[in-house]
């Protein structure tokens, strides 16, 4: 089960999904409300609301199958918070959890992030080619086609609603969520110097809070699976083997 971050969509997993399928998994990637092909909404964009949406998606997708936990739950950024919220509120929902570069509550300027979301989602509609070129120039580690998919994600995102939900700030306690996770956790972190959204004291507290966890820092920016897929998969394989 793959859960994307803010302004992204299930498209972000376009290389991860097939790689996991080759390892024998059935893979389900969601579009959160206000993202991708999911409905637009003016409400219900809190972490708790979106976590409930993910649970409902799993229930709908497995309605005709035996009731079994999600074998591997993977969340990136905002999706990582949703995944932690899910396993904390619904013990047994998943067997193992992969948390990719979650944000720190004190590491983000929420008003600035909201303004950037509004600007980027607007530009993805009005000038997509220029935005694609800028993304390619700013992210040389991205594979061919990644920037175009990112522009499509931004164009599909309900930027105004998402920005409005984020602007006042998102209340969460990442160390508490990690400490309460009742299952094995792999925390995959980007390097601080390359753009991780978890840094400083937030990062230290999160790493120290895990009771059933393993932490790996990978040489990539915030979207580790975009920039360093082979390393991302190697870290996952090594953790599962252990």
C-alpha angles and dihedrals in degrees: 000000000000122000119190131214132250117307090007131097142198086292089078089073094055092123099029095056096055091043090055092044088056086057090058102264129134101227128208121185120187136210109219119222111285091022135090113340095335119114121280113245141185093202140025096063098123120117090253093048094049091046089055089050090054091050091050090050091054092047091051093046093050099037093117095039131077113280104258131153122260102268096212122012113196124188130179123203107315086010088059090058090049091050092051091047090051098051091044094053097035111041110200094028091117137013098214134012131212114197114193117200100319116196122256116234091232096038098074134069096216096194091051091047091051092050091050092051092052092049096045097046090048092049092048087064101038101037110011097158094055090047091050091053092048091050092050091050093047095045110042091163092064115104121242111286095023095103092050090052090048090053090050090051091052092047091052094046119099090232098181095051094044092047091049090053093049102039097081089049133258116261115219139132107220097186090051092049091050093045091051096048104120096204141053112294130199110200109200110192132189119225114271092228091053097053111282114169090216113069146137117009091350090060095046092050093048095051093047093048099063115105099178100025149115123205126208125179112206128198097251143087129261096298096056095170090056097049104032110021096154091052090044092053093044091054090049093048093048092049093049091047091053 
